[in-house]
C-alpha cells in the first residue's frame, strides 16, 4: 500500500455575515485553521450589499497560499 501526501498550495474560501464584526470573526477563526495546514492569507476581497428592506449583508473572499518557501 502506497501512502502519499499532497500539499495544498492554493485555497479560496467564501464568507458571509449580517454584520462586519461577525464576518471578521469568522475569517479570523478560519485563518487559524488554515495556519495548521501551512496556508497564509494571500489576498482578501470584500463587499457590502443593502437589500430593498435596508438590511446589510457582508461577504468576503479570502485566497490562501502555501506559507513554505
PDB file of N, CA, C, O and CB in Angstrom:
ATOM      1  N   UNK A   1       0.839  -1.175   0.000  1.00  0.00           N
ATOM      2  CA  UNK A   1       0.000   0.000   0.000  1.00  0.00           C
ATOM      3  C   UNK A   1       0.888   1.245   0.000  1.00  0.00           C
ATOM      4  O   UNK A   1       1.751   1.407   0.864  1.00  0.00           O
ATOM      5  CB  UNK A   1      -0.957  -0.006   1.217  1.00  0.00           C
ATOM      6  N   UNK A   2       0.666   2.108  -0.970  1.00  0.00           N
ATOM      7  CA  UNK A   2       1.460   3.321  -1.092  1.00  0.00           C
ATOM      8  C   UNK A   2       0.717   4.484  -0.418  1.00  0.00           C
ATOM      9  O   UNK A   2      -0.475   4.692  -0.646  1.00  0.00           O
ATOM     10  CB  UNK A   2       1.755   3.639  -2.587  1.00  0.00           C
ATOM     11  N   UNK A   3       1.436   5.221   0.401  1.00  0.00           N
ATOM     12  CA  UNK A   3       0.851   6.355   1.123  1.00  0.00           C
ATOM     13  C   UNK A   3       1.511   7.633   0.632  1.00  0.00           C
ATOM     14  O   UNK A   3       2.732   7.772   0.711  1.00  0.00           O
ATOM     15  CB  UNK A   3       1.024   6.197   2.671  1.00  0.00           C
ATOM     16  N   UNK A   4       0.720   8.561   0.131  1.00  0.00           N
ATOM     17  CA  UNK A   4       1.272   9.800  -0.416  1.00  0.00           C
ATOM     18  C   UNK A   4       0.463  10.990   0.080  1.00  0.00           C
ATOM     19  O   UNK A   4      -0.768  10.974   0.042  1.00  0.00           O
ATOM     20  CB  UNK A   4       1.287   9.762  -1.961  1.00  0.00           C
ATOM     21  N   UNK A   5       1.154  12.012   0.542  1.00  0.00           N
ATOM     22  CA  UNK A   5       0.505  13.240   0.980  1.00  0.00           C
ATOM     23  C   UNK A   5       0.724  14.325  -0.073  1.00  0.00           C
ATOM     24  O   UNK A   5       1.847  14.540  -0.527  1.00  0.00           O
ATOM     25  CB  UNK A   5       1.049  13.693   2.363  1.00  0.00           C
ATOM     26  N   UNK A   6      -0.329  14.988  -0.447  1.00  0.00           N
ATOM     27  CA  UNK A   6      -0.229  16.120  -1.366  1.00  0.00           C
ATOM     28  C   UNK A   6      -0.457  17.403  -0.586  1.00  0.00           C
ATOM     29  O   UNK A   6      -1.409  17.507   0.187  1.00  0.00           O
ATOM     30  CB  UNK A   6      -1.250  15.991  -2.536  1.00  0.00           C
ATOM     31  N   UNK A   7       0.403  18.363  -0.788  1.00  0.00           N
ATOM     32  CA  UNK A   7       0.315  19.636  -0.101  1.00  0.00           C
ATOM     33  C   UNK A   7      -0.652  20.567  -0.825  1.00  0.00           C
ATOM     34  O   UNK A   7      -0.564  20.734  -2.041  1.00  0.00           O
ATOM     35  CB  UNK A   7       1.698  20.279   0.011  1.00  0.00           C
ATOM     36  N   UNK A   8      -1.561  21.164  -0.088  1.00  0.00           N
ATOM     37  CA  UNK A   8      -2.459  22.163  -0.673  1.00  0.00           C
ATOM     38  C   UNK A   8      -1.656  23.439  -0.848  1.00  0.00           C
ATOM     39  O   UNK A   8      -1.086  23.949   0.117  1.00  0.00           O
ATOM     40  CB  UNK A   8      -3.737  22.405   0.225  1.00  0.00           C
ATOM     41  N   UNK A   9      -1.602  23.959  -2.058  1.00  0.00           N
ATOM     42  CA  UNK A   9      -0.831  25.166  -2.322  1.00  0.00           C
ATOM     43  C   UNK A   9      -1.706  26.410  -2.439  1.00  0.00           C
ATOM     44  O   UNK A   9      -1.257  27.512  -2.125  1.00  0.00           O
ATOM     45  CB  UNK A   9      -0.030  24.992  -3.583  1.00  0.00           C
ATOM     46  N   UNK A  10      -2.925  26.247  -2.877  1.00  0.00           N
ATOM     47  CA  UNK A  10      -3.875  27.348  -3.021  1.00  0.00           C
ATOM     48  C   UNK A  10      -5.231  26.911  -2.493  1.00  0.00           C
ATOM     49  O   UNK A  10      -5.629  25.754  -2.636  1.00  0.00           O
ATOM     50  CB  UNK A  10      -3.983  27.805  -4.501  1.00  0.00           C
ATOM     51  N   UNK A  11      -5.933  27.858  -1.880  1.00  0.00           N
ATOM     52  CA  UNK A  11      -7.267  27.570  -1.381  1.00  0.00           C
ATOM     53  C   UNK A  11      -8.040  28.884  -1.362  1.00  0.00           C
ATOM     54  O   UNK A  11      -7.517  29.908  -0.923  1.00  0.00           O
ATOM     55  CB  UNK A  11      -7.222  26.906   0.044  1.00  0.00           C
ATOM     56  N   UNK A  12      -9.276  28.858  -1.835  1.00  0.00           N
ATOM     57  CA  UNK A  12     -10.133  30.043  -1.824  1.00  0.00           C
ATOM     58  C   UNK A  12     -11.358  29.719  -0.976  1.00  0.00           C
ATOM     59  O   UNK A  12     -11.996  28.684  -1.163  1.00  0.00           O
ATOM     60  CB  UNK A  12     -10.546  30.476  -3.283  1.00  0.00           C
ATOM     61  N   UNK A  13     -11.681  30.613  -0.041  1.00  0.00           N
ATOM     62  CA  UNK A  13     -12.845  30.418   0.811  1.00  0.00           C
ATOM     63  C   UNK A  13     -13.745  31.640   0.743  1.00  0.00           C
ATOM     64  O   UNK A  13     -13.277  32.768   0.587  1.00  0.00           O
ATOM     65  CB  UNK A  13     -12.421  30.139   2.264  1.00  0.00           C
ATOM     66  N   UNK A  14     -15.041  31.397   0.864  1.00  0.00           N
ATOM     67  CA  UNK A  14     -16.048  32.447   0.802  1.00  0.00           C
ATOM     68  C   UNK A  14     -16.753  32.545   2.147  1.00  0.00           C
ATOM     69  O   UNK A  14     -17.036  31.532   2.786  1.00  0.00           O
ATOM     70  CB  UNK A  14     -17.066  32.176  -0.334  1.00  0.00           C
ATOM     71  N   UNK A  15     -17.031  33.763   2.566  1.00  0.00           N
ATOM     72  CA  UNK A  15     -17.666  34.010   3.855  1.00  0.00           C
ATOM     73  C   UNK A  15     -18.801  35.008   3.670  1.00  0.00           C
ATOM     74  O   UNK A  15     -18.761  35.848   2.771  1.00  0.00           O
ATOM     75  CB  UNK A  15     -16.636  34.532   4.892  1.00  0.00           C
ATOM     76  N   UNK A  16     -19.823  34.908   4.537  1.00  0.00           N
ATOM     77  CA  UNK A  16     -20.878  35.905   4.545  1.00  0.00           C
ATOM     78  C   UNK A  16     -21.420  36.038   5.963  1.00  0.00           C
ATOM     79  O   UNK A  16     -21.379  35.099   6.759  1.00  0.00           O
ATOM     80  CB  UNK A  16     -22.007  35.530   3.549  1.00  0.00           C
ATOM     81  N   UNK A  17     -21.931  37.239   6.255  1.00  0.00           N
ATOM     82  CA  UNK A  17     -22.481  37.507   7.582  1.00  0.00           C
ATOM     83  C   UNK A  17     -23.402  38.716   7.501  1.00  0.00           C
ATOM     84  O   UNK A  17     -23.393  39.463   6.523  1.00  0.00           O
ATOM     85  CB  UNK A  17     -21.348  37.744   8.624  1.00  0.00           C
ATOM     86  N   UNK A  18     -24.192  38.888   8.547  1.00  0.00           N
ATOM     87  CA  UNK A  18     -25.118  40.011   8.595  1.00  0.00           C
ATOM     88  C   UNK A  18     -24.484  41.273   9.170  1.00  0.00           C
ATOM     89  O   UNK A  18     -25.047  42.361   9.057  1.00  0.00           O
ATOM     90  CB  UNK A  18     -26.328  39.638   9.407  1.00  0.00           C
ATOM     91  N   UNK A  19     -23.309  41.127   9.789  1.00  0.00           N
ATOM     92  CA  UNK A  19     -22.594  42.307  10.286  1.00  0.00           C
ATOM     93  C   UNK A  19     -21.093  42.106  10.124  1.00  0.00           C
ATOM     94  O   UNK A  19     -20.600  40.981  10.047  1.00  0.00           O
ATOM     95  CB  UNK A  19     -22.948  42.583  11.771  1.00  0.00           C
ATOM     96  N   UNK A  20     -20.386  43.220  10.077  1.00  0.00           N
ATOM     97  CA  UNK A  20     -18.949  43.190   9.776  1.00  0.00           C
ATOM     98  C   UNK A  20     -18.136  42.502  10.880  1.00  0.00           C
ATOM     99  O   UNK A  20     -17.137  41.842  10.593  1.00  0.00           O
ATOM    100  CB  UNK A  20     -18.432  44.611   9.569  1.00  0.00           C
ATOM    101  N   UNK A  21     -18.560  42.652  12.134  1.00  0.00           N
ATOM    102  CA  UNK A  21     -17.817  42.025  13.235  1.00  0.00           C
ATOM    103  C   UNK A  21     -17.889  40.502  13.155  1.00  0.00           C
ATOM    104  O   UNK A  21     -16.900  39.816  13.410  1.00  0.00           O
ATOM    105  CB  UNK A  21     -18.363  42.503  14.589  1.00  0.00           C
ATOM    106  N   UNK A  22     -19.050  39.980  12.802  1.00  0.00           N
ATOM    107  CA  UNK A  22     -19.201  38.526  12.654  1.00  0.00           C
ATOM    108  C   UNK A  22     -18.380  38.017  11.481  1.00  0.00           C
ATOM    109  O   UNK A  22     -17.744  36.966  11.565  1.00  0.00           O
ATOM    110  CB  UNK A  22     -20.680  38.150  12.464  1.00  0.00           C
ATOM    111  N   UNK A  23     -18.398  38.762  10.396  1.00  0.00           N
ATOM    112  CA  UNK A  23     -17.597  38.378   9.230  1.00  0.00           C
ATOM    113  C   UNK A  23     -16.120  38.329   9.595  1.00  0.00           C
ATOM    114  O   UNK A  23     -15.423  37.371   9.261  1.00  0.00           O
ATOM    115  CB  UNK A  23     -17.826  39.360   8.064  1.00  0.00           C
ATOM    116  N   UNK A  24     -15.650  39.356  10.275  1.00  0.00           N
ATOM    117  CA  UNK A  24     -14.238  39.399  10.685  1.00  0.00           C
ATOM    118  C   UNK A  24     -13.905  38.242  11.628  1.00  0.00           C
ATOM    119  O   UNK A  24     -12.845  37.628  11.502  1.00  0.00           O
ATOM    120  CB  UNK A  24     -13.917  40.744  11.369  1.00  0.00           C
ATOM    121  N   UNK A  25     -14.787  37.946  12.554  1.00  0.00           N
ATOM    122  CA  UNK A  25     -14.567  36.842  13.500  1.00  0.00           C
ATOM    123  C   UNK A  25     -14.463  35.513  12.758  1.00  0.00           C
ATOM    124  O   UNK A  25     -13.574  34.708  13.034  1.00  0.00           O
ATOM    125  CB  UNK A  25     -15.709  36.781  14.541  1.00  0.00           C
ATOM    126  N   UNK A  26     -15.379  35.288  11.813  1.00  0.00           N
ATOM    127  CA  UNK A  26     -15.359  34.037  11.053  1.00  0.00           C
ATOM    128  C   UNK A  26     -14.084  33.886  10.228  1.00  0.00           C
ATOM    129  O   UNK A  26     -13.512  32.799  10.157  1.00  0.00           O
ATOM    130  CB  UNK A  26     -16.571  33.963  10.140  1.00  0.00           C
ATOM    131  N   UNK A  27     -13.646  34.963   9.615  1.00  0.00           N
ATOM    132  CA  UNK A  27     -12.418  34.921   8.829  1.00  0.00           C
ATOM    133  C   UNK A  27     -11.216  34.651   9.724  1.00  0.00           C
ATOM    134  O   UNK A  27     -10.373  33.818   9.393  1.00  0.00           O
ATOM    135  CB  UNK A  27     -12.225  36.233   8.060  1.00  0.00           C
ATOM    136  N   UNK A  28     -11.131  35.345  10.848  1.00  0.00           N
ATOM    137  CA  UNK A  28     -10.002  35.144  11.765  1.00  0.00           C
ATOM    138  C   UNK A  28      -9.938  33.721  12.298  1.00  0.00           C
ATOM    139  O   UNK A  28      -8.850  33.163  12.443  1.00  0.00           O
ATOM    140  CB  UNK A  28     -10.094  36.117  12.927  1.00  0.00           C
ATOM    141  N   UNK A  29     -11.087  33.130  12.592  1.00  0.00           N
ATOM    142  CA  UNK A  29     -11.108  31.739  13.057  1.00  0.00           C
ATOM    143  C   UNK A  29     -10.572  30.803  11.969  1.00  0.00           C
ATOM    144  O   UNK A  29      -9.806  29.883  12.255  1.00  0.00           O
ATOM    145  CB  UNK A  29     -12.546  31.322  13.465  1.00  0.00           C
ATOM    146  N   UNK A  30     -10.974  31.041  10.746  1.00  0.00           N
ATOM    147  CA  UNK A  30     -10.543  30.167   9.662  1.00  0.00           C
ATOM    148  C   UNK A  30      -9.071  30.378   9.300  1.00  0.00           C
ATOM    149  O   UNK A  30      -8.405  29.448   8.845  1.00  0.00           O
ATOM    150  CB  UNK A  30     -11.412  30.394   8.439  1.00  0.00           C
ATOM    151  N   UNK A  31      -8.570  31.580   9.497  1.00  0.00           N
ATOM    152  CA  UNK A  31      -7.137  31.831   9.286  1.00  0.00           C
ATOM    153  C   UNK A  31      -6.318  30.933  10.202  1.00  0.00           C
ATOM    154  O   UNK A  31      -5.311  30.365   9.779  1.00  0.00           O
ATOM    155  CB  UNK A  31      -6.790  33.325   9.539  1.00  0.00           C
ATOM    156  N   UNK A  32      -6.746  30.804  11.456  1.00  0.00           N
ATOM    157  CA  UNK A  32      -6.030  29.948  12.411  1.00  0.00           C
ATOM    158  C   UNK A  32      -6.087  28.486  11.981  1.00  0.00           C
ATOM    159  O   UNK A  32      -5.096  27.766  12.106  1.00  0.00           O
ATOM    160  CB  UNK A  32      -6.620  30.105  13.824  1.00  0.00           C
ATOM    161  N   UNK A  33      -7.224  28.045  11.481  1.00  0.00           N
ATOM    162  CA  UNK A  33      -7.357  26.663  10.998  1.00  0.00           C
ATOM    163  C   UNK A  33      -6.413  26.427   9.822  1.00  0.00           C
ATOM    164  O   UNK A  33      -5.736  25.401   9.757  1.00  0.00           O
ATOM    165  CB  UNK A  33      -8.823  26.362  10.581  1.00  0.00           C
ATOM    166  N   UNK A  34      -6.374  27.375   8.902  1.00  0.00           N
ATOM    167  CA  UNK A  34      -5.532  27.209   7.717  1.00  0.00           C
ATOM    168  C   UNK A  34      -4.046  27.316   8.026  1.00  0.00           C
ATOM    169  O   UNK A  34      -3.224  26.772   7.288  1.00  0.00           O
ATOM    170  CB  UNK A  34      -5.902  28.235   6.680  1.00  0.00           C
ATOM    171  N   UNK A  35      -3.691  28.002   9.092  1.00  0.00           N
ATOM    172  CA  UNK A  35      -2.280  28.027   9.508  1.00  0.00           C
ATOM    173  C   UNK A  35      -1.797  26.620   9.837  1.00  0.00           C
ATOM    174  O   UNK A  35      -0.634  26.287   9.606  1.00  0.00           O
ATOM    175  CB  UNK A  35      -2.086  28.955  10.732  1.00  0.00           C
ATOM    176  N   UNK A  36      -2.684  25.803  10.372  1.00  0.00           N
ATOM    177  CA  UNK A  36      -2.315  24.436  10.746  1.00  0.00           C
ATOM    178  C   UNK A  36      -1.952  23.594   9.533  1.00  0.00           C
ATOM    179  O   UNK A  36      -1.201  22.626   9.653  1.00  0.00           O
ATOM    180  CB  UNK A  36      -3.452  23.775  11.508  1.00  0.00           C
ATOM    181  N   UNK A  37      -2.477  23.951   8.363  1.00  0.00           N
ATOM    182  CA  UNK A  37      -2.121  23.227   7.145  1.00  0.00           C
ATOM    183  C   UNK A  37      -1.188  24.068   6.274  1.00  0.00           C
ATOM    184  O   UNK A  37      -1.134  23.908   5.054  1.00  0.00           O
ATOM    185  CB  UNK A  37      -3.386  22.843   6.357  1.00  0.00           C
ATOM    186  N   UNK A  38      -0.452  24.971   6.937  1.00  0.00           N
ATOM    187  CA  UNK A  38       0.620  25.758   6.342  1.00  0.00           C
ATOM    188  C   UNK A  38       0.161  26.720   5.244  1.00  0.00           C
ATOM    189  O   UNK A  38       0.887  26.962   4.280  1.00  0.00           O
ATOM    190  CB  UNK A  38       1.648  24.840   5.786  1.00  0.00           C
ATOM    191  N   UNK A  39      -1.048  27.267   5.397  1.00  0.00           N
ATOM    192  CA  UNK A  39      -1.538  28.263   4.455  1.00  0.00           C
ATOM    193  C   UNK A  39      -1.589  29.625   5.121  1.00  0.00           C
ATOM    194  O   UNK A  39      -1.913  29.738   6.303  1.00  0.00           O
ATOM    195  CB  UNK A  39      -2.924  27.875   3.920  1.00  0.00           C
ATOM    196  N   UNK A  40      -1.266  30.659   4.355  1.00  0.00           N
ATOM    197  CA  UNK A  40      -1.372  32.027   4.863  1.00  0.00           C
ATOM    198  C   UNK A  40      -2.212  32.849   3.891  1.00  0.00           C
ATOM    199  O   UNK A  40      -2.376  32.473   2.730  1.00  0.00           O
ATOM    200  CB  UNK A  40       0.040  32.668   5.058  1.00  0.00           C
ATOM    201  N   UNK A  41      -2.734  33.954   4.363  1.00  0.00           N
ATOM    202  CA  UNK A  41      -3.587  34.795   3.536  1.00  0.00           C
ATOM    203  C   UNK A  41      -2.762  35.448   2.441  1.00  0.00           C
ATOM    204  O   UNK A  41      -1.733  36.071   2.705  1.00  0.00           O
ATOM    205  CB  UNK A  41      -4.296  35.862   4.387  1.00  0.00           C
ATOM    206  N   UNK A  42      -3.226  35.299   1.218  1.00  0.00           N
ATOM    207  CA  UNK A  42      -2.581  35.926   0.073  1.00  0.00           C
ATOM    208  C   UNK A  42      -3.325  37.211  -0.310  1.00  0.00           C
ATOM    209  O   UNK A  42      -2.704  38.236  -0.589  1.00  0.00           O
ATOM    210  CB  UNK A  42      -2.530  34.948  -1.127  1.00  0.00           C
ATOM    211  N   UNK A  43      -4.655  37.144  -0.319  1.00  0.00           N
ATOM    212  CA  UNK A  43      -5.449  38.334  -0.637  1.00  0.00           C
ATOM    213  C   UNK A  43      -6.850  38.199  -0.061  1.00  0.00           C
ATOM    214  O   UNK A  43      -7.341  37.099   0.190  1.00  0.00           O
ATOM    215  CB  UNK A  43      -5.518  38.557  -2.162  1.00  0.00           C
ATOM    216  N   UNK A  44      -7.481  39.360   0.141  1.00  0.00           N
ATOM    217  CA  UNK A  44      -8.846  39.416   0.666  1.00  0.00           C
ATOM    218  C   UNK A  44      -9.632  40.407  -0.184  1.00  0.00           C
ATOM    219  O   UNK A  44      -9.142  41.487  -0.511  1.00  0.00           O
ATOM    220  CB  UNK A  44      -8.865  39.829   2.186  1.00  0.00           C
ATOM    221  N   UNK A  45     -10.849  40.028  -0.533  1.00  0.00           N
ATOM    222  CA  UNK A  45     -11.761  40.916  -1.244  1.00  0.00           C
ATOM    223  C   UNK A  45     -13.086  40.886  -0.482  1.00  0.00           C
ATOM    224  O   UNK A  45     -13.538  39.816  -0.074  1.00  0.00           O
ATOM    225  CB  UNK A  45     -11.943  40.483  -2.762  1.00  0.00           C
ATOM    226  N   UNK A  46     -13.699  42.026  -0.291  1.00  0.00           N
ATOM    227  CA  UNK A  46     -14.956  42.041   0.470  1.00  0.00           C
ATOM    228  C   UNK A  46     -15.940  43.021  -0.151  1.00  0.00           C
ATOM    229  O   UNK A  46     -15.566  43.950  -0.866  1.00  0.00           O
ATOM    230  CB  UNK A  46     -14.697  42.411   1.947  1.00  0.00           C
ATOM    231  N   UNK A  47     -17.217  42.777   0.150  1.00  0.00           N
ATOM    232  CA  UNK A  47     -18.285  43.631  -0.348  1.00  0.00           C
ATOM    233  C   UNK A  47     -19.372  43.765   0.700  1.00  0.00           C
ATOM    234  O   UNK A  47     -19.504  42.928   1.592  1.00  0.00           O
ATOM    235  CB  UNK A  47     -18.864  43.076  -1.656  1.00  0.00           C
ATOM    236  N   UNK A  48     -20.154  44.842   0.577  1.00  0.00           N
ATOM    237  CA  UNK A  48     -21.319  45.052   1.405  1.00  0.00           C
ATOM    238  C   UNK A  48     -22.494  45.319   0.481  1.00  0.00           C
ATOM    239  O   UNK A  48     -22.372  46.052  -0.501  1.00  0.00           O
ATOM    240  CB  UNK A  48     -21.105  46.222   2.411  1.00  0.00           C
ATOM    241  N   UNK A  49     -23.631  44.718   0.801  1.00  0.00           N
ATOM    242  CA  UNK A  49     -24.835  44.879  -0.013  1.00  0.00           C
ATOM    243  C   UNK A  49     -25.987  45.281   0.893  1.00  0.00           C
ATOM    244  O   UNK A  49     -26.127  44.747   1.993  1.00  0.00           O
ATOM    245  CB  UNK A  49     -25.171  43.571  -0.790  1.00  0.00           C
ATOM    246  N   UNK A  50     -26.803  46.206   0.447  1.00  0.00           N
ATOM    247  CA  UNK A  50     -28.011  46.597   1.164  1.00  0.00           C
ATOM    248  C   UNK A  50     -29.199  46.164   0.312  1.00  0.00           C
ATOM    249  O   UNK A  50     -29.307  46.544  -0.854  1.00  0.00           O
ATOM    250  CB  UNK A  50     -28.040  48.149   1.456  1.00  0.00           C
ATOM    251  N   UNK A  51     -30.102  45.356   0.909  1.00  0.00           N
ATOM    252  CA  UNK A  51     -31.256  44.903   0.137  1.00  0.00           C
ATOM    253  C   UNK A  51     -32.365  45.958   0.140  1.00  0.00           C
ATOM    254  O   UNK A  51     -32.205  47.037   0.709  1.00  0.00           O
ATOM    255  CB  UNK A  51     -31.787  43.575   0.698  1.00  0.00           C
ATOM    256  N   UNK A  52     -33.472  45.638  -0.491  1.00  0.00           N
ATOM    257  CA  UNK A  52     -34.583  46.580  -0.621  1.00  0.00           C
ATOM    258  C   UNK A  52     -35.207  46.966   0.725  1.00  0.00           C
ATOM    259  O   UNK A  52     -35.846  48.012   0.836  1.00  0.00           O
ATOM    260  CB  UNK A  52     -35.645  45.989  -1.515  1.00  0.00           C
ATOM    261  N   UNK A  53     -35.023  46.131   1.733  1.00  0.00           N
ATOM    262  CA  UNK A  53     -35.568  46.406   3.068  1.00  0.00           C
ATOM    263  C   UNK A  53     -34.570  47.122   3.965  1.00  0.00           C
ATOM    264  O   UNK A  53     -34.856  47.354   5.140  1.00  0.00           O
ATOM    265  CB  UNK A  53     -36.005  45.113   3.728  1.00  0.00           C
ATOM    266  N   UNK A  54     -33.414  47.472   3.437  1.00  0.00           N
ATOM    267  CA  UNK A  54     -32.408  48.189   4.217  1.00  0.00           C
ATOM    268  C   UNK A  54     -31.479  47.309   5.033  1.00  0.00           C
ATOM    269  O   UNK A  54     -30.656  47.823   5.790  1.00  0.00           O
ATOM    270  CB  UNK A  54     -33.080  49.128   5.123  1.00  0.00           C
ATOM    271  N   UNK A  55     -31.592  45.992   4.897  1.00  0.00           N
ATOM    272  CA  UNK A  55     -30.699  45.083   5.629  1.00  0.00           C
ATOM    273  C   UNK A  55     -29.364  44.992   4.912  1.00  0.00           C
ATOM    274  O   UNK A  55     -29.304  44.968   3.683  1.00  0.00           O
ATOM    275  CB  UNK A  55     -31.331  43.673   5.773  1.00  0.00           C
ATOM    276  N   UNK A  56     -28.305  44.943   5.688  1.00  0.00           N
ATOM    277  CA  UNK A  56     -26.971  44.845   5.097  1.00  0.00           C
ATOM    278  C   UNK A  56     -26.473  43.399   5.150  1.00  0.00           C
ATOM    279  O   UNK A  56     -26.760  42.654   6.087  1.00  0.00           O
ATOM    280  CB  UNK A  56     -25.983  45.784   5.828  1.00  0.00           C
ATOM    281  N   UNK A  57     -25.735  43.039   4.139  1.00  0.00           N
ATOM    282  CA  UNK A  57     -25.085  41.739   4.056  1.00  0.00           C
ATOM    283  C   UNK A  57     -23.622  41.984   3.690  1.00  0.00           C
ATOM    284  O   UNK A  57     -23.311  42.785   2.810  1.00  0.00           O
ATOM    285  CB  UNK A  57     -25.794  40.800   3.006  1.00  0.00           C
ATOM    286  N   UNK A  58     -22.754  41.290   4.373  1.00  0.00           N
ATOM    287  CA  UNK A  58     -21.321  41.421   4.133  1.00  0.00           C
ATOM    288  C   UNK A  58     -20.795  40.094   3.612  1.00  0.00           C
ATOM    289  O   UNK A  58     -21.188  39.028   4.087  1.00  0.00           O
ATOM    290  CB  UNK A  58     -20.566  41.851   5.427  1.00  0.00           C
ATOM    291  N   UNK A  59     -19.912  40.167   2.640  1.00  0.00           N
ATOM    292  CA  UNK A  59     -19.297  38.951   2.117  1.00  0.00           C
ATOM    293  C   UNK A  59     -17.819  39.207   1.871  1.00  0.00           C
ATOM    294  O   UNK A  59     -17.381  40.345   1.705  1.00  0.00           O
ATOM    295  CB  UNK A  59     -19.999  38.483   0.814  1.00  0.00           C
ATOM    296  N   UNK A  60     -17.069  38.120   1.852  1.00  0.00           N
ATOM    297  CA  UNK A  60     -15.628  38.219   1.613  1.00  0.00           C
ATOM    298  C   UNK A  60     -15.139  36.952   0.933  1.00  0.00           C
ATOM    299  O   UNK A  60     -15.689  35.865   1.109  1.00  0.00           O
ATOM    300  CB  UNK A  60     -14.859  38.456   2.937  1.00  0.00           C
ATOM    301  N   UNK A  61     -14.090  37.134   0.153  1.00  0.00           N
ATOM    302  CA  UNK A  61     -13.381  36.026  -0.470  1.00  0.00           C
ATOM    303  C   UNK A  61     -11.941  36.127   0.004  1.00  0.00           C
ATOM    304  O   UNK A  61     -11.307  37.174  -0.132  1.00  0.00           O
ATOM    305  CB  UNK A  61     -13.487  36.060  -2.051  1.00  0.00           C
ATOM    306  N   UNK A  62     -11.424  35.036   0.561  1.00  0.00           N
ATOM    307  CA  UNK A  62     -10.046  35.014   1.046  1.00  0.00           C
ATOM    308  C   UNK A  62      -9.283  33.955   0.265  1.00  0.00           C
ATOM    309  O   UNK A  62      -9.688  32.795   0.203  1.00  0.00           O
ATOM    310  CB  UNK A  62      -9.985  34.731   2.583  1.00  0.00           C
ATOM    311  N   UNK A  63      -8.170  34.377  -0.330  1.00  0.00           N
ATOM    312  CA  UNK A  63      -7.302  33.473  -1.080  1.00  0.00           C
ATOM    313  C   UNK A  63      -6.109  33.139  -0.182  1.00  0.00           C
ATOM    314  O   UNK A  63      -5.366  34.024   0.242  1.00  0.00           O
ATOM    315  CB  UNK A  63      -6.836  34.116  -2.449  1.00  0.00           C
ATOM    316  N   UNK A  64      -5.944  31.862   0.094  1.00  0.00           N
ATOM    317  CA  UNK A  64      -4.824  31.383   0.906  1.00  0.00           C
ATOM    318  C   UNK A  64      -3.805  30.737  -0.021  1.00  0.00           C
ATOM    319  O   UNK A  64      -4.161  30.126  -1.029  1.00  0.00           O
ATOM    320  CB  UNK A  64      -5.304  30.373   2.005  1.00  0.00           C
ATOM    321  N   UNK A  65      -2.544  30.880   0.332  1.00  0.00           N
ATOM    322  CA  UNK A  65      -1.453  30.219  -0.393  1.00  0.00           C
ATOM    323  C   UNK A  65      -0.525  29.578   0.611  1.00  0.00           C
ATOM    324  O   UNK A  65      -0.508  29.935   1.789  1.00  0.00           O
ATOM    325  CB  UNK A  65      -0.677  31.220  -1.297  1.00  0.00           C
ATOM    326  N   UNK A  66       0.234  28.639   0.130  1.00  0.00           N
ATOM    327  CA  UNK A  66       1.178  27.943   0.999  1.00  0.00           C
ATOM    328  C   UNK A  66       2.180  28.922   1.601  1.00  0.00           C
ATOM    329  O   UNK A  66       2.598  29.874   0.943  1.00  0.00           O
ATOM    330  CB  UNK A  66       1.912  26.842   0.223  1.00  0.00           C
ATOM    331  N   UNK A  67       2.561  28.684   2.846  1.00  0.00           N
ATOM    332  CA  UNK A  67       3.499  29.583   3.515  1.00  0.00           C
ATOM    333  C   UNK A  67       4.933  29.077   3.444  1.00  0.00           C
ATOM    334  O   UNK A  67       5.831  29.664   4.047  1.00  0.00           O
ATOM    335  CB  UNK A  67       3.098  29.769   4.962  1.00  0.00           C
ATOM    336  N   UNK A  68       5.150  27.992   2.711  1.00  0.00           N
ATOM    337  CA  UNK A  68       6.524  27.473   2.582  1.00  0.00           C
ATOM    338  C   UNK A  68       7.259  28.237   1.489  1.00  0.00           C
ATOM    339  O   UNK A  68       6.663  28.679   0.507  1.00  0.00           O
ATOM    340  CB  UNK A  68       6.519  25.944   2.266  1.00  0.00           C
ATOM    341  N   UNK A  69       8.536  28.380   1.678  1.00  0.00           N
ATOM    342  CA  UNK A  69       9.396  28.987   0.693  1.00  0.00           C
ATOM    343  C   UNK A  69       8.957  30.300   0.264  1.00  0.00           C
ATOM    344  O   UNK A  69       9.606  30.925  -0.575  1.00  0.00           O
ATOM    345  CB  UNK A  69       9.519  28.154  -0.448  1.00  0.00           C
TER     346      UNK A  69
END
